[in-house]
Amino acid sequence: MTRIRNAILGGAIVTALLASSSVAFAAGTPEQRRACSRDAIRFCAAEIPNVSRITSCMRTNFSKLSPACKEVMQKG
């Protein structure tokens, strides 16, 4: 049950990130989703469904993000 909940929550976060004006997530590639889904759930789950708050949260927590997520966020 927890896996399903996390998958749904992860999908919602990724969708919100993709809808944001953040250049790094504009394309919404599978690479970006793979790299940042766990970080978004870990640090920004409380911000769903507010896109601007999720984006701000990811930026605020940038130093804590996984190296892969940092890399895709810096691209663009």
N, CA, C and O atoms as a Tripos MOL2 file, in Angstrom:
@<TRIPOS>MOLECULE
protein
  304   303    76     0     0
PROTEIN
NO_CHARGES

@<TRIPOS>ATOM
      1 N           0.8180   -1.1820    0.0000 N.3       1 MET1
      2 CA          0.0000    0.0000    0.0000 C.3       1 MET1
      3 C           0.8710    1.2580    0.0000 C.2       1 MET1
      4 O           0.5600    2.2440   -0.6680 O.2       1 MET1
      5 N           1.9490    1.2060    0.7490 N.am      2 THR2
      6 CA          2.8430    2.3530    0.8070 C.3       2 THR2
      7 C           3.4910    2.6140   -0.5450 C.2       2 THR2
      8 O           3.6650    3.7670   -0.9390 O.2       2 THR2
      9 N           3.8480    1.5530   -1.2540 N.am      3 ARG3
     10 CA          4.4610    1.7150   -2.5790 C.3       3 ARG3
     11 C           3.5010    2.3880   -3.5550 C.2       3 ARG3
     12 O           3.8960    3.2560   -4.3330 O.2       3 ARG3
     13 N           2.2490    1.9820   -3.5040 N.am      4 ILE4
     14 CA          1.2540    2.5750   -4.3930 C.3       4 ILE4
     15 C           1.0710    4.0470   -4.0510 C.2       4 ILE4
     16 O           1.0330    4.8970   -4.9400 O.2       4 ILE4
     17 N           0.9570    4.3460   -2.7550 N.am      5 ARG5
     18 CA          0.8010    5.7330   -2.3170 C.3       5 ARG5
     19 C           1.9940    6.5710   -2.7580 C.2       5 ARG5
     20 O           1.8160    7.6790   -3.2640 O.2       5 ARG5
     21 N           3.1930    6.0620   -2.5750 N.am      6 ASN6
     22 CA          4.3980    6.7810   -2.9790 C.3       6 ASN6
     23 C           4.4650    6.9680   -4.4910 C.2       6 ASN6
     24 O           4.9130    8.0100   -4.9680 O.2       6 ASN6
     25 N           4.0270    5.9780   -5.2380 N.am      7 ALA7
     26 CA          4.0210    6.0900   -6.7010 C.3       7 ALA7
     27 C           3.0460    7.1730   -7.1490 C.2       7 ALA7
     28 O           3.3570    7.9670   -8.0370 O.2       7 ALA7
     29 N           1.8780    7.2030   -6.5400 N.am      8 ILE8
     30 CA          0.8860    8.2250   -6.8890 C.3       8 ILE8
     31 C           1.3950    9.5960   -6.4780 C.2       8 ILE8
     32 O           1.2930   10.5510   -7.2470 O.2       8 ILE8
     33 N           1.9390    9.7010   -5.2820 N.am      9 LEU9
     34 CA          2.4790   10.9600   -4.7940 C.3       9 LEU9
     35 C           3.6330   11.4220   -5.6750 C.2       9 LEU9
     36 O           3.7220   12.6020   -6.0160 O.2       9 LEU9
     37 N           4.5070   10.5060   -6.0430 N.am     10 GLY10
     38 CA          5.6210   10.8320   -6.9330 C.3      10 GLY10
     39 C           5.1390   11.3340   -8.2770 C.2      10 GLY10
     40 O           5.6820   12.2990   -8.8150 O.2      10 GLY10
     41 N           4.1290   10.6880   -8.8210 N.am     11 GLY11
     42 CA          3.5600   11.1280  -10.0910 C.3      11 GLY11
     43 C           2.9790   12.5220   -9.9950 C.2      11 GLY11
     44 O           3.1350   13.3300  -10.9100 O.2      11 GLY11
     45 N           2.3090   12.8080   -8.8860 N.am     12 ALA12
     46 CA          1.7300   14.1370   -8.6910 C.3      12 ALA12
     47 C           2.8160   15.2010   -8.5810 C.2      12 ALA12
     48 O           2.6820   16.2930   -9.1330 O.2      12 ALA12
     49 N           3.8770   14.8850   -7.8750 N.am     13 ILE13
     50 CA          4.9740   15.8380   -7.7250 C.3      13 ILE13
     51 C           5.6430   16.0960   -9.0670 C.2      13 ILE13
     52 O           5.8860   17.2440   -9.4380 O.2      13 ILE13
     53 N           5.9330   15.0370   -9.7810 N.am     14 VAL14
     54 CA          6.5790   15.1900  -11.0870 C.3      14 VAL14
     55 C           5.6920   15.9910  -12.0220 C.2      14 VAL14
     56 O           6.1750   16.8590  -12.7490 O.2      14 VAL14
     57 N           4.3980   15.7040  -12.0070 N.am     15 THR15
     58 CA          3.4680   16.4590  -12.8430 C.3      15 THR15
     59 C           3.5050   17.9370  -12.4760 C.2      15 THR15
     60 O           3.5350   18.8000  -13.3530 O.2      15 THR15
     61 N           3.5040   18.2220  -11.1950 N.am     16 ALA16
     62 CA          3.5490   19.6110  -10.7470 C.3      16 ALA16
     63 C           4.8600   20.2750  -11.1640 C.2      16 ALA16
     64 O           4.8720   21.4280  -11.5950 O.2      16 ALA16
     65 N           5.9460   19.5450  -11.0340 N.am     17 LEU17
     66 CA          7.2420   20.1000  -11.4380 C.3      17 LEU17
     67 C           7.2860   20.3710  -12.9360 C.2      17 LEU17
     68 O           7.8240   21.3870  -13.3760 O.2      17 LEU17
     69 N           6.7240   19.4700  -13.7010 N.am     18 LEU18
     70 CA          6.7190   19.6370  -15.1480 C.3      18 LEU18
     71 C           5.8490   20.8060  -15.5730 C.2      18 LEU18
     72 O           6.1060   21.4320  -16.6010 O.2      18 LEU18
     73 N           4.8380   21.0980  -14.8030 N.am     19 ALA19
     74 CA          3.9370   22.2050  -15.1330 C.3      19 ALA19
     75 C           4.5260   23.5440  -14.7210 C.2      19 ALA19
     76 O           4.0290   24.5930  -15.1320 O.2      19 ALA19
     77 N           5.5620   23.5200  -13.9270 N.am     20 SER20
     78 CA          6.1640   24.7700  -13.4590 C.3      20 SER20
     79 C           6.9360   25.4450  -14.5780 C.2      20 SER20
     80 O           7.1610   24.8700  -15.6430 O.2      20 SER20
     81 N           7.3310   26.6710  -14.3100 N.am     21 SER21
     82 CA          8.0820   27.4210  -15.3110 C.3      21 SER21
     83 C           9.5810   27.1330  -15.2320 C.2      21 SER21
     84 O          10.3730   27.7460  -15.9480 O.2      21 SER21
     85 N           9.9560   26.2240  -14.3830 N.am     22 SER22
     86 CA         11.3580   25.8830  -14.2240 C.3      22 SER22
     87 C          11.9160   25.3350  -15.5300 C.2      22 SER22
     88 O          11.3970   24.3630  -16.0780 O.2      22 SER22
     89 N          12.9610   25.9560  -16.0160 N.am     23 VAL23
     90 CA         13.5700   25.5510  -17.2830 C.3      23 VAL23
     91 C          14.0520   24.1130  -17.2180 C.2      23 VAL23
     92 O          13.9320   23.3820  -18.2020 O.2      23 VAL23
     93 N          14.5860   23.6970  -16.1010 N.am     24 ALA24
     94 CA         15.1380   22.3490  -15.9840 C.3      24 ALA24
     95 C          14.0770   21.2720  -16.1740 C.2      24 ALA24
     96 O          14.3900   20.1590  -16.5980 O.2      24 ALA24
     97 N          12.8320   21.5930  -15.8650 N.am     25 PHE25
     98 CA         11.7890   20.5980  -15.9650 C.3      25 PHE25
     99 C          10.8530   20.8410  -17.1340 C.2      25 PHE25
    100 O           9.8530   20.1360  -17.2720 O.2      25 PHE25
    101 N          11.1470   21.8090  -17.9680 N.am     26 ALA26
    102 CA         10.2450   22.1720  -19.0570 C.3      26 ALA26
    103 C           9.9940   20.9990  -19.9970 C.2      26 ALA26
    104 O           8.8630   20.7860  -20.4330 O.2      26 ALA26
    105 N          11.0290   20.2430  -20.3100 N.am     27 ALA27
    106 CA         10.8830   19.1300  -21.2450 C.3      27 ALA27
    107 C          10.2740   17.9020  -20.5780 C.2      27 ALA27
    108 O           9.5860   17.1180  -21.2310 O.2      27 ALA27
    109 N          10.5190   17.7320  -19.3020 N.am     28 GLY28
    110 CA          9.9550   16.5980  -18.5800 C.3      28 GLY28
    111 C          10.4110   15.2570  -19.0950 C.2      28 GLY28
    112 O           9.5990   14.3520  -19.2870 O.2      28 GLY28
    113 N          11.6860   15.1200  -19.3180 N.am     29 THR29
    114 CA         12.2120   13.8750  -19.8500 C.3      29 THR29
    115 C          12.1530   12.7580  -18.8050 C.2      29 THR29
    116 O          12.0910   13.0280  -17.6060 O.2      29 THR29
    117 N          12.1730   11.5160  -19.2610 N.am     30 PRO30
    118 CA         12.2300   10.4040  -18.3130 C.3      30 PRO30
    119 C          13.4470   10.5150  -17.3860 C.2      30 PRO30
    120 O          13.3780   10.1340  -16.2170 O.2      30 PRO30
    121 N          14.5480   11.0320  -17.9060 N.am     31 GLU31
    122 CA         15.7530   11.2140  -17.0960 C.3      31 GLU31
    123 C          15.4680   12.1470  -15.9180 C.2      31 GLU31
    124 O          15.8810   11.8720  -14.7920 O.2      31 GLU31
    125 N          14.7710   13.2350  -16.1750 N.am     32 GLN32
    126 CA         14.4490   14.1870  -15.1120 C.3      32 GLN32
    127 C          13.5190   13.5620  -14.0790 C.2      32 GLN32
    128 O          13.7020   13.7630  -12.8780 O.2      32 GLN32
    129 N          12.5440   12.8210  -14.5270 N.am     33 ARG33
    130 CA         11.6190   12.1720  -13.5950 C.3      33 ARG33
    131 C          12.3560   11.1510  -12.7350 C.2      33 ARG33
    132 O          12.1550   11.0950  -11.5210 O.2      33 ARG33
    133 N          13.2040   10.3490  -13.3620 N.am     34 ARG34
    134 CA         13.9830    9.3460  -12.6040 C.3      34 ARG34
    135 C          14.8980   10.0150  -11.5940 C.2      34 ARG34
    136 O          15.0280    9.5490  -10.4620 O.2      34 ARG34
    137 N          15.5260   11.0960  -11.9980 N.am     35 ALA35
    138 CA         16.5240   11.7390  -11.1540 C.3      35 ALA35
    139 C          15.9190   12.4570   -9.9480 C.2      35 ALA35
    140 O          16.5510   12.5180   -8.8930 O.2      35 ALA35
    141 N          14.7180   12.9980  -10.0820 N.am     36 CYS36
    142 CA         14.1980   13.8880   -9.0370 C.3      36 CYS36
    143 C          12.9620   13.4100   -8.2860 C.2      36 CYS36
    144 O          12.5890   14.0280   -7.2890 O.2      36 CYS36
    145 N          12.3300   12.3600   -8.7150 N.am     37 SER37
    146 CA         11.0950   11.9360   -8.0510 C.3      37 SER37
    147 C          11.2930   11.6700   -6.5650 C.2      37 SER37
    148 O          10.5240   12.1630   -5.7390 O.2      37 SER37
    149 N          12.2920   10.9140   -6.2250 N.am     38 ARG38
    150 CA         12.5240   10.5950   -4.8030 C.3      38 ARG38
    151 C          12.8410   11.8360   -3.9860 C.2      38 ARG38
    152 O          12.3550   11.9850   -2.8650 O.2      38 ARG38
    153 N          13.6520   12.7260   -4.5390 N.am     39 ASP39
    154 CA         13.9770   13.9650   -3.8210 C.3      39 ASP39
    155 C          12.7370   14.8240   -3.6220 C.2      39 ASP39
    156 O          12.5440   15.4090   -2.5570 O.2      39 ASP39
    157 N          11.9080   14.8980   -4.6380 N.am     40 ALA40
    158 CA         10.6800   15.6920   -4.5310 C.3      40 ALA40
    159 C           9.7710   15.1230   -3.4500 C.2      40 ALA40
    160 O           9.1880   15.8730   -2.6680 O.2      40 ALA40
    161 N           9.6480   13.8130   -3.4040 N.am     41 ILE41
    162 CA          8.8280   13.1860   -2.3650 C.3      41 ILE41
    163 C           9.4380   13.4280   -0.9900 C.2      41 ILE41
    164 O           8.7290   13.7620   -0.0410 O.2      41 ILE41
    165 N          10.7170   13.2650   -0.8870 N.am     42 ARG42
    166 CA         11.3990   13.3970    0.3940 C.3      42 ARG42
    167 C          11.3140   14.8200    0.9490 C.2      42 ARG42
    168 O          11.0210   15.0050    2.1310 O.2      42 ARG42
    169 N          11.5650   15.8100    0.1200 N.am     43 PHE43
    170 CA         11.6780   17.1760    0.6180 C.3      43 PHE43
    171 C          10.4380   18.0420    0.4150 C.2      43 PHE43
    172 O          10.2570   19.0260    1.1330 O.2      43 PHE43
    173 N           9.5890   17.7040   -0.5360 N.am     44 CYS44
    174 CA          8.5280   18.6400   -0.9200 C.3      44 CYS44
    175 C           7.1240   18.0560   -0.9510 C.2      44 CYS44
    176 O           6.2190   18.6820   -1.5040 O.2      44 CYS44
    177 N           6.9160   16.8960   -0.3850 N.am     45 ALA45
    178 CA          5.5960   16.2570   -0.4300 C.3      45 ALA45
    179 C           4.5090   17.1460    0.1770 C.2      45 ALA45
    180 O           3.3720   17.1340   -0.2930 O.2      45 ALA45
    181 N           4.8350   17.8950    1.1850 N.am     46 ALA46
    182 CA          3.8450   18.7460    1.8510 C.3      46 ALA46
    183 C           3.3700   19.8990    0.9690 C.2      46 ALA46
    184 O           2.3610   20.5350    1.2740 O.2      46 ALA46
    185 N           4.0770   20.1700   -0.1070 N.am     47 GLU47
    186 CA          3.7390   21.3020   -0.9690 C.3      47 GLU47
    187 C           2.7550   20.9500   -2.0850 C.2      47 GLU47
    188 O           2.2600   21.8410   -2.7750 O.2      47 GLU47
    189 N           2.4730   19.6780   -2.2660 N.am     48 ILE48
    190 CA          1.5470   19.2580   -3.3190 C.3      48 ILE48
    191 C           0.1550   19.7640   -2.9880 C.2      48 ILE48
    192 O          -0.2480   19.6380   -1.8320 O.2      48 ILE48
    193 N          -0.5920   20.3120   -3.8930 N.am     49 PRO49
    194 CA         -0.4090   20.3640   -5.3390 C.3      49 PRO49
    195 C           0.0620   21.7290   -5.8450 C.2      49 PRO49
    196 O          -0.0290   21.9990   -7.0430 O.2      49 PRO49
    197 N           0.5580   22.5830   -4.9680 N.am     50 ASN50
    198 CA          0.9320   23.9410   -5.3390 C.3      50 ASN50
    199 C           2.2510   23.9460   -6.1100 C.2      50 ASN50
    200 O           3.3170   23.7560   -5.5240 O.2      50 ASN50
    201 N           2.1760   24.1620   -7.4140 N.am     51 VAL51
    202 CA          3.3460   24.0700   -8.2860 C.3      51 VAL51
    203 C           4.4330   25.0560   -7.8770 C.2      51 VAL51
    204 O           5.6050   24.6850   -7.8070 O.2      51 VAL51
    205 N           4.0680   26.2870   -7.6090 N.am     52 SER52
    206 CA          5.0850   27.2790   -7.2650 C.3      52 SER52
    207 C           5.7670   26.9380   -5.9440 C.2      52 SER52
    208 O           6.9600   27.1910   -5.7840 O.2      52 SER52
    209 N           5.0290   26.3690   -5.0020 N.am     53 ARG53
    210 CA          5.6290   25.9840   -3.7230 C.3      53 ARG53
    211 C           6.5410   24.7700   -3.8810 C.2      53 ARG53
    212 O           7.5750   24.6870   -3.2190 O.2      53 ARG53
    213 N           6.1750   23.8370   -4.7420 N.am     54 ILE54
    214 CA          7.0420   22.6760   -4.9980 C.3      54 ILE54
    215 C           8.3390   23.1490   -5.6440 C.2      54 ILE54
    216 O           9.4260   22.7290   -5.2500 O.2      54 ILE54
    217 N           8.2190   24.0160   -6.6290 N.am     55 THR55
    218 CA          9.4050   24.5400   -7.3100 C.3      55 THR55
    219 C          10.3030   25.2660   -6.3220 C.2      55 THR55
    220 O          11.5180   25.0650   -6.3120 O.2      55 THR55
    221 N           9.7070   26.1050   -5.4960 N.am     56 SER56
    222 CA         10.4720   26.8390   -4.4850 C.3      56 SER56
    223 C          11.1300   25.8820   -3.4970 C.2      56 SER56
    224 O          12.2850   26.0720   -3.1160 O.2      56 SER56
    225 N          10.4010   24.8660   -3.0870 N.am     57 CYS57
    226 CA         10.9290   23.8730   -2.1530 C.3      57 CYS57
    227 C          12.1410   23.1520   -2.7370 C.2      57 CYS57
    228 O          13.1440   22.9560   -2.0510 O.2      57 CYS57
    229 N          12.0430   22.7610   -3.9960 N.am     58 MET58
    230 CA         13.1760   22.0760   -4.6330 C.3      58 MET58
    231 C          14.3920   22.9910   -4.7000 C.2      58 MET58
    232 O          15.5190   22.5460   -4.4850 O.2      58 MET58
    233 N          14.1700   24.2530   -4.9940 N.am     59 ARG59
    234 CA         15.2810   25.2110   -5.0410 C.3      59 ARG59
    235 C          15.8730   25.4240   -3.6490 C.2      59 ARG59
    236 O          17.0920   25.4840   -3.4860 O.2      59 ARG59
    237 N          14.9930   25.5370   -2.6420 N.am     60 THR60
    238 CA         15.4470   25.7310   -1.2630 C.3      60 THR60
    239 C          16.2850   24.5550   -0.7840 C.2      60 THR60
    240 O          17.2650   24.7310   -0.0610 O.2      60 THR60
    241 N          15.8970   23.3750   -1.1870 N.am     61 ASN61
    242 CA         16.5870   22.1590   -0.7560 C.3      61 ASN61
    243 C          17.6480   21.6860   -1.7360 C.2      61 ASN61
    244 O          18.1010   20.5430   -1.6600 O.2      61 ASN61
    245 N          18.0410   22.5450   -2.6440 N.am     62 PHE62
    246 CA         18.9820   22.1500   -3.7000 C.3      62 PHE62
    247 C          20.2350   21.4670   -3.1470 C.2      62 PHE62
    248 O          20.6950   20.4720   -3.7060 O.2      62 PHE62
    249 N          20.7840   21.9920   -2.0620 N.am     63 SER63
    250 CA         22.0190   21.4110   -1.5150 C.3      63 SER63
    251 C          21.8150   19.9940   -0.9840 C.2      63 SER63
    252 O          22.7830   19.2460   -0.8420 O.2      63 SER63
    253 N          20.5850   19.6200   -0.6920 N.am     64 LYS64
    254 CA         20.2760   18.2920   -0.1620 C.3      64 LYS64
    255 C          19.8970   17.2880   -1.2500 C.2      64 LYS64
    256 O          19.8090   16.0900   -0.9810 O.2      64 LYS64
    257 N          19.6730   17.7640   -2.4640 N.am     65 LEU65
    258 CA         19.2200   16.8900   -3.5370 C.3      65 LEU65
    259 C          20.3020   15.9080   -3.9580 C.2      65 LEU65
    260 O          21.4910   16.1530   -3.7550 O.2      65 LEU65
    261 N          19.8890   14.8220   -4.5320 N.am     66 SER66
    262 CA         20.8330   13.8220   -5.0320 C.3      66 SER66
    263 C          21.6570   14.4430   -6.1640 C.2      66 SER66
    264 O          21.1920   15.3670   -6.8320 O.2      66 SER66
    265 N          22.8570   13.9490   -6.3780 N.am     67 PRO67
    266 CA         23.6840   14.4800   -7.4650 C.3      67 PRO67
    267 C          22.9860   14.4150   -8.8280 C.2      67 PRO67
    268 O          23.1100   15.3390   -9.6310 O.2      67 PRO67
    269 N          22.2630   13.3420   -9.0860 N.am     68 ALA68
    270 CA         21.5800   13.2040  -10.3760 C.3      68 ALA68
    271 C          20.5010   14.2760  -10.5460 C.2      68 ALA68
    272 O          20.3620   14.8460  -11.6280 O.2      68 ALA68
    273 N          19.7480   14.5490   -9.5000 N.am     69 CYS69
    274 CA         18.7040   15.5660   -9.5740 C.3      69 CYS69
    275 C          19.3220   16.9540   -9.7350 C.2      69 CYS69
    276 O          18.8390   17.7620  -10.5280 O.2      69 CYS69
    277 N          20.3780   17.2270   -8.9930 N.am     70 LYS70
    278 CA         21.0660   18.5180   -9.1400 C.3      70 LYS70
    279 C          21.5060   18.7230  -10.5840 C.2      70 LYS70
    280 O          21.3560   19.8060  -11.1500 O.2      70 LYS70
    281 N          22.0470   17.6710  -11.1580 N.am     71 GLU71
    282 CA         22.5450   17.7690  -12.5250 C.3      71 GLU71
    283 C          21.4330   18.1260  -13.5220 C.2      71 GLU71
    284 O          21.6020   19.0150  -14.3570 O.2      71 GLU71
    285 N          20.2990   17.4250  -13.4240 N.am     72 VAL72
    286 CA         19.2240   17.7260  -14.3730 C.3      72 VAL72
    287 C          18.5770   19.0800  -14.0960 C.2      72 VAL72
    288 O          18.0710   19.7240  -15.0150 O.2      72 VAL72
    289 N          18.5880   19.5120  -12.8450 N.am     73 MET73
    290 CA         18.0270   20.8180  -12.5290 C.3      73 MET73
    291 C          18.9230   21.9280  -13.0650 C.2      73 MET73
    292 O          18.4320   23.0000  -13.4170 O.2      73 MET73
    293 N          20.2110   21.6870  -13.1290 N.am     74 GLN74
    294 CA         21.1380   22.7030  -13.6230 C.3      74 GLN74
    295 C          21.1940   22.7680  -15.1450 C.2      74 GLN74
    296 O          21.6400   23.7650  -15.7130 O.2      74 GLN74
    297 N          20.7400   21.7030  -15.8040 N.am     75 LYS75
    298 CA         20.7310   21.7190  -17.2700 C.3      75 LYS75
    299 C          19.7110   22.7370  -17.7570 C.2      75 LYS75
    300 O          18.7150   23.0050  -17.0850 O.2      75 LYS75
    301 N          19.9630   23.2870  -18.9010 N.am     76 GLY76
    302 CA         19.0000   24.2110  -19.4680 C.3      76 GLY76
    303 C          19.4790   25.6000  -19.3350 C.2      76 GLY76
    304 O          18.7950   26.5320  -19.7590 O.2      76 GLY76
@<TRIPOS>BOND
     1     1     2 1
     2     2     3 1
     3     3     4 2
     4     3     5 am
     5     5     6 1
     6     6     7 1
     7     7     8 2
     8     7     9 am
     9     9    10 1
    10    10    11 1
    11    11    12 2
    12    11    13 am
    13    13    14 1
    14    14    15 1
    15    15    16 2
    16    15    17 am
    17    17    18 1
    18    18    19 1
    19    19    20 2
    20    19    21 am
    21    21    22 1
    22    22    23 1
    23    23    24 2
    24    23    25 am
    25    25    26 1
    26    26    27 1
    27    27    28 2
    28    27    29 am
    29    29    30 1
    30    30    31 1
    31    31    32 2
    32    31    33 am
    33    33    34 1
    34    34    35 1
    35    35    36 2
    36    35    37 am
    37    37    38 1
    38    38    39 1
    39    39    40 2
    40    39    41 am
    41    41    42 1
    42    42    43 1
    43    43    44 2
    44    43    45 am
    45    45    46 1
    46    46    47 1
    47    47    48 2
    48    47    49 am
    49    49    50 1
    50    50    51 1
    51    51    52 2
    52    51    53 am
    53    53    54 1
    54    54    55 1
    55    55    56 2
    56    55    57 am
    57    57    58 1
    58    58    59 1
    59    59    60 2
    60    59    61 am
    61    61    62 1
    62    62    63 1
    63    63    64 2
    64    63    65 am
    65    65    66 1
    66    66    67 1
    67    67    68 2
    68    67    69 am
    69    69    70 1
    70    70    71 1
    71    71    72 2
    72    71    73 am
    73    73    74 1
    74    74    75 1
    75    75    76 2
    76    75    77 am
    77    77    78 1
    78    78    79 1
    79    79    80 2
    80    79    81 am
    81    81    82 1
    82    82    83 1
    83    83    84 2
    84    83    85 am
    85    85    86 1
    86    86    87 1
    87    87    88 2
    88    87    89 am
    89    89    90 1
    90    90    91 1
    91    91    92 2
    92    91    93 am
    93    93    94 1
    94    94    95 1
    95    95    96 2
    96    95    97 am
    97    97    98 1
    98    98    99 1
    99    99   100 2
   100    99   101 am
   101   101   102 1
   102   102   103 1
   103   103   104 2
   104   103   105 am
   105   105   106 1
   106   106   107 1
   107   107   108 2
   108   107   109 am
   109   109   110 1
   110   110   111 1
   111   111   112 2
   112   111   113 am
   113   113   114 1
   114   114   115 1
   115   115   116 2
   116   115   117 am
   117   117   118 1
   118   118   119 1
   119   119   120 2
   120   119   121 am
   121   121   122 1
   122   122   123 1
   123   123   124 2
   124   123   125 am
   125   125   126 1
   126   126   127 1
   127   127   128 2
   128   127   129 am
   129   129   130 1
   130   130   131 1
   131   131   132 2
   132   131   133 am
   133   133   134 1
   134   134   135 1
   135   135   136 2
   136   135   137 am
   137   137   138 1
   138   138   139 1
   139   139   140 2
   140   139   141 am
   141   141   142 1
   142   142   143 1
   143   143   144 2
   144   143   145 am
   145   145   146 1
   146   146   147 1
   147   147   148 2
   148   147   149 am
   149   149   150 1
   150   150   151 1
   151   151   152 2
   152   151   153 am
   153   153   154 1
   154   154   155 1
   155   155   156 2
   156   155   157 am
   157   157   158 1
   158   158   159 1
   159   159   160 2
   160   159   161 am
   161   161   162 1
   162   162   163 1
   163   163   164 2
   164   163   165 am
   165   165   166 1
   166   166   167 1
   167   167   168 2
   168   167   169 am
   169   169   170 1
   170   170   171 1
   171   171   172 2
   172   171   173 am
   173   173   174 1
   174   174   175 1
   175   175   176 2
   176   175   177 am
   177   177   178 1
   178   178   179 1
   179   179   180 2
   180   179   181 am
   181   181   182 1
   182   182   183 1
   183   183   184 2
   184   183   185 am
   185   185   186 1
   186   186   187 1
   187   187   188 2
   188   187   189 am
   189   189   190 1
   190   190   191 1
   191   191   192 2
   192   191   193 am
   193   193   194 1
   194   194   195 1
   195   195   196 2
   196   195   197 am
   197   197   198 1
   198   198   199 1
   199   199   200 2
   200   199   201 am
   201   201   202 1
   202   202   203 1
   203   203   204 2
   204   203   205 am
   205   205   206 1
   206   206   207 1
   207   207   208 2
   208   207   209 am
   209   209   210 1
   210   210   211 1
   211   211   212 2
   212   211   213 am
   213   213   214 1
   214   214   215 1
   215   215   216 2
   216   215   217 am
   217   217   218 1
   218   218   219 1
   219   219   220 2
   220   219   221 am
   221   221   222 1
   222   222   223 1
   223   223   224 2
   224   223   225 am
   225   225   226 1
   226   226   227 1
   227   227   228 2
   228   227   229 am
   229   229   230 1
   230   230   231 1
   231   231   232 2
   232   231   233 am
   233   233   234 1
   234   234   235 1
   235   235   236 2
   236   235   237 am
   237   237   238 1
   238   238   239 1
   239   239   240 2
   240   239   241 am
   241   241   242 1
   242   242   243 1
   243   243   244 2
   244   243   245 am
   245   245   246 1
   246   246   247 1
   247   247   248 2
   248   247   249 am
   249   249   250 1
   250   250   251 1
   251   251   252 2
   252   251   253 am
   253   253   254 1
   254   254   255 1
   255   255   256 2
   256   255   257 am
   257   257   258 1
   258   258   259 1
   259   259   260 2
   260   259   261 am
   261   261   262 1
   262   262   263 1
   263   263   264 2
   264   263   265 am
   265   265   266 1
   266   266   267 1
   267   267   268 2
   268   267   269 am
   269   269   270 1
   270   270   271 1
   271   271   272 2
   272   271   273 am
   273   273   274 1
   274   274   275 1
   275   275   276 2
   276   275   277 am
   277   277   278 1
   278   278   279 1
   279   279   280 2
   280   279   281 am
   281   281   282 1
   282   282   283 1
   283   283   284 2
   284   283   285 am
   285   285   286 1
   286   286   287 1
   287   287   288 2
   288   287   289 am
   289   289   290 1
   290   290   291 1
   291   291   292 2
   292   291   293 am
   293   293   294 1
   294   294   295 1
   295   295   296 2
   296   295   297 am
   297   297   298 1
   298   298   299 1
   299   299   300 2
   300   299   301 am
   301   301   302 1
   302   302   303 1
   303   303   304 2
@<TRIPOS>SUBSTRUCTURE
     1 MET1         2 RESIDUE 1 A MET
     2 THR2         6 RESIDUE 1 A THR
     3 ARG3        10 RESIDUE 1 A ARG
     4 ILE4        14 RESIDUE 1 A ILE
     5 ARG5        18 RESIDUE 1 A ARG
     6 ASN6        22 RESIDUE 1 A ASN
     7 ALA7        26 RESIDUE 1 A ALA
     8 ILE8        30 RESIDUE 1 A ILE
     9 LEU9        34 RESIDUE 1 A LEU
    10 GLY10       38 RESIDUE 1 A GLY
    11 GLY11       42 RESIDUE 1 A GLY
    12 ALA12       46 RESIDUE 1 A ALA
    13 ILE13       50 RESIDUE 1 A ILE
    14 VAL14       54 RESIDUE 1 A VAL
    15 THR15       58 RESIDUE 1 A THR
    16 ALA16       62 RESIDUE 1 A ALA
    17 LEU17       66 RESIDUE 1 A LEU
    18 LEU18       70 RESIDUE 1 A LEU
    19 ALA19       74 RESIDUE 1 A ALA
    20 SER20       78 RESIDUE 1 A SER
    21 SER21       82 RESIDUE 1 A SER
    22 SER22       86 RESIDUE 1 A SER
    23 VAL23       90 RESIDUE 1 A VAL
    24 ALA24       94 RESIDUE 1 A ALA
    25 PHE25       98 RESIDUE 1 A PHE
    26 ALA26      102 RESIDUE 1 A ALA
    27 ALA27      106 RESIDUE 1 A ALA
    28 GLY28      110 RESIDUE 1 A GLY
    29 THR29      114 RESIDUE 1 A THR
    30 PRO30      118 RESIDUE 1 A PRO
    31 GLU31      122 RESIDUE 1 A GLU
    32 GLN32      126 RESIDUE 1 A GLN
    33 ARG33      130 RESIDUE 1 A ARG
    34 ARG34      134 RESIDUE 1 A ARG
    35 ALA35      138 RESIDUE 1 A ALA
    36 CYS36      142 RESIDUE 1 A CYS
    37 SER37      146 RESIDUE 1 A SER
    38 ARG38      150 RESIDUE 1 A ARG
    39 ASP39      154 RESIDUE 1 A ASP
    40 ALA40      158 RESIDUE 1 A ALA
    41 ILE41      162 RESIDUE 1 A ILE
    42 ARG42      166 RESIDUE 1 A ARG
    43 PHE43      170 RESIDUE 1 A PHE
    44 CYS44      174 RESIDUE 1 A CYS
    45 ALA45      178 RESIDUE 1 A ALA
    46 ALA46      182 RESIDUE 1 A ALA
    47 GLU47      186 RESIDUE 1 A GLU
    48 ILE48      190 RESIDUE 1 A ILE
    49 PRO49      194 RESIDUE 1 A PRO
    50 ASN50      198 RESIDUE 1 A ASN
    51 VAL51      202 RESIDUE 1 A VAL
    52 SER52      206 RESIDUE 1 A SER
    53 ARG53      210 RESIDUE 1 A ARG
    54 ILE54      214 RESIDUE 1 A ILE
    55 THR55      218 RESIDUE 1 A THR
    56 SER56      222 RESIDUE 1 A SER
    57 CYS57      226 RESIDUE 1 A CYS
    58 MET58      230 RESIDUE 1 A MET
    59 ARG59      234 RESIDUE 1 A ARG
    60 THR60      238 RESIDUE 1 A THR
    61 ASN61      242 RESIDUE 1 A ASN
    62 PHE62      246 RESIDUE 1 A PHE
    63 SER63      250 RESIDUE 1 A SER
    64 LYS64      254 RESIDUE 1 A LYS
    65 LEU65      258 RESIDUE 1 A LEU
    66 SER66      262 RESIDUE 1 A SER
    67 PRO67      266 RESIDUE 1 A PRO
    68 ALA68      270 RESIDUE 1 A ALA
    69 CYS69      274 RESIDUE 1 A CYS
    70 LYS70      278 RESIDUE 1 A LYS
    71 GLU71      282 RESIDUE 1 A GLU
    72 VAL72      286 RESIDUE 1 A VAL
    73 MET73      290 RESIDUE 1 A MET
    74 GLN74      294 RESIDUE 1 A GLN
    75 LYS75      298 RESIDUE 1 A LYS
    76 GLY76      302 RESIDUE 1 A GLY
